[in-house]
């Protein structure tokens, strides 16, 4: 596959129609296939009915993928100019959540805008990556290595994380930190500073433990020993392991999962939806879904390597790592390998915010691919 076909058109001075034709439609189709898998599982957990979940999810995805393509064909210089405004808008929305946000699932995390509820912390993951990529675009490798130049990136990460953690939403806060740390590392900061920071985090664990909510402590203790309370705090992860393990190599068959069809699995349409897939389609079904994720995320990393400008390079790679963390943490927690932190499986779990995050992020990655040969001015508005 030639580079022009793989990444998109080499020339950027094309009209919108030509840019649409030049997109990597194979990756778009894989994205649609992942979402289609989610529709099928939601159909199953509803007992073979499109309503109430699969039909709504399909409508959301139809709108989200149009938005993704619209973002993909928009000039990368526009997104660079909007990087800082997007971060400020995200912080404003997080503050609005504190003041007038809707409450649910143990936290105040949503804004009700009439026809839907949005979760600003999801969009903040993208805005933080955009702002950090914009910041490091204007600095050389030597400048990026200086500790003094960590003040602004640290502020760009710490402020939204603080607003997210008090909602409380520790999982999303950790995702923003991880995505931001990846950008700083790729910008050139010394690995020894990261190792030192890791040591500082480990030393701070006793303090973090004292600040955690009781239900968060319960999740950690349950992760360490779920069999200690199989009918209480450990019920969720125990049932998830039973469902995934009972699927075997090829699964019990579509609509035939006993744990899911008999409602033994909690949160099976949202955070634990992967266990329904594993029960009904087995190890092979789970690996096929992970392979599809691997294709689109690997493509995003390759785009990051191929981009000429620092902004597009960091944007594509940073967003790809952020999306990878979604998948890695969700599958890890439902398999009992990580604590349950409430991270959905993107495009598959029921809900609009995670789906919107994926489609906006991947639209930006495709925009970076289309404009990978553009050399952006290191300073100024970015539109020159």
C-alpha positions, 0 to 999 in steps of 0.5 A, spaced: 500 500 500 503 506 497 503 512 502 499 516 499 493 511 499 495 509 506 495 516 509 491 520 505 493 525 499 500 528 499 497 535 496 493 539 501 491 544 496 484 540 494 477 542 495 473 538 500 470 533 496 477 531 494 479 530 501 473 526 502 475 521 497 483 521 499 481 519 506 483 512 508 476 509 508 479 502 510 480 505 517 473 508 517 470 502 515 474 498 521 471 504 526 464 502 523 465 495 524 467 496 531 461 500 532 457 495 529 459 490 534 457 494 539 450 494 536 450 487 536 452 486 543 447 491 546 441 488 541 443 481 545 443 484 552 436 487 551 434 480 549 434 480 542 431 487 541 433 494 538 430 498 543 432 501 548 439 501 547 442 498 540 437 503 536 439 509 540 447 507 539 446 507 532 443 513 531 448 517 535 454 513 531 451 516 525 451 523 527 458 522 530 461 519 524 459 524 520 462 529 525 469 525 524 469 526 517 468 533 517 473 534 522 478 530 518 477 534 512 478 541 516 485 544 515 490 542 521 492 549 521 485 551 524 485 545 529 492 548 531 489 555 532 483 552 536 487 548 541 488 553 546 481 556 546 478 548 546 482 547 552 479 554 556 472 551 553 473 545 556 475 548 563 469 552 563 465 546 562 468 542 567 466 548 572 459 549 569 459 541 571 461 543 578 455 549 579 449 546 575 451 539 573 447 533 573 448 527 578 448 520 576 452 513 578 455 516 584 458 523 581 456 530 578 459 529 571 454 531 566 451 537 563 444 537 561 443 540 554 436 539 553 436 533 547 442 530 550 447 529 556 454 531 555 460 529 559 465 534 559 471 530 562 471 526 556 472 532 551 477 534 556 482 528 554 482 531 547 483 538 549 489 537 553 492 533 548 491 539 543 493 544 548 500 540 549 501 539 542 500 546 541 505 548 546 511 544 544 510 545 537 513 552 538 519 549 542 525 546 540 528 539 543 533 543 547 527 547 550 523 542 551 528 538 556 528 544 561 524 543 567 522 551 567 518 549 561 514 544 565 510 549 568 505 551 563 504 543 561 503 542 568 498 547 569 495 545 562 494 538 566 493 539 573 487 544 573 482 539 569 485 533 572 483 537 579 476 539 576 475 532 574 477 528 580 472 532 585 466 530 581 469 525 583 471 521 577 478 518 578 479 514 572 478 519 567 483 524 571 488 518 570 487 518 563 488 525 562 494 525 566 497 519 562 495 522 555 499 528 558 505 525 560 505 521 553 505 528 550 511 531 554 515 524 553 514 524 546 516 532 546 523 530 549 523 530 556 528 526 559 526 519 561 530 520 568 525 525 570 519 520 568 522 515 572 523 520 578 516 522 577 514 515 578 518 514 584 514 520 587 507 517 585 509 511 589 511 515 595 505 519 595 500 513 595 499 513 602 497 520 602 492 518 595 489 513 599 487 517 605 484 522 600 480 516 596 472 516 597 470 509 601 467 506 594 474 507 591 478 504 596 473 498 596 474 497 588 482 497 590 481 492 595 476 488 591 481 488 585 486 485 590 482 480 593 475 479 589 473 472 592 473 476 599 466 478 598 463 474 592 456 476 593 458 484 595 463 488 593 467 482 589 460 480 585 461 485 579 468 482 577 467 475 580 461 475 575 465 478 569 470 472 570 465 467 570 462 470 564 468 471 560 471 464 562 465 460 560 465 463 553 471 458 552 474 458 545 468 460 540 463 462 545 456 460 547 453 463 541 449 469 539 444 471 544 446 464 548 450 467 554 447 465 560 450 470 565 448 476 560 441 473 558 439 471 566 442 478 568 447 476 572 452 481 569 452 488 572 453 494 568 453 489 562 451 494 557 456 499 559 463 498 562 462 490 562 460 489 555 466 486 553 465 480 558 458 479 554 462 479 547 467 474 550 461 469 553 457 469 546 463 469 541 469 466 546 476 468 545 476 468 538 471 474 538 474 478 543 481 477 539 478 479 533 475 486 536 482 487 539 485 486 532 480 491 529 482 496 535 489 495 534 489 496 526 486 503 527 490 505 533 497 502 530 495 507 524 494 513 528 501 512 531 504 511 524 501 517 522 504 521 528 511 518 525 509 520 518 507 528 520 512 533 518 510 538 523 511 537 531 503 539 532 500 534 527 506 529 530 504 530 537 497 530 536 496 524 532 501 520 537 498 523 543 490 522 541 492 514 539 495 513 546 489 516 549 484 511 545 489 505 546 488 507 554 481 507 553 481 499 550 487 497 555 484 499 561 477 497 560 479 490 558 484 490 563 479 491 569 473 487 566 478 481 566 480 482 573 487 485 571 486 492 573 482 495 578 475 497 576 475 505 575 469 506 570 472 506 563 468 505 558 470 500 551 469 506 546 464 505 540 462 499 544 459 501 551 452 504 551 453 512 551 454 518 547 460 521 550 465 516 549 463 515 542 463 522 541 470 522 544 473 517 539 470 520 533 472 527 534 479 524 536 480 520 530 477 525 526 483 529 528 488 524 527 485 523 520 486 531 519 493 530 521 494 524 516 491 529 510 496 534 512 502 530 514 506 534 509 504 541 511 510 545 515 507 549 520 510 556 522 513 554 529 510 561 532 504 565 531 497 563 529 498 557 526 494 560 520 500 563 516 
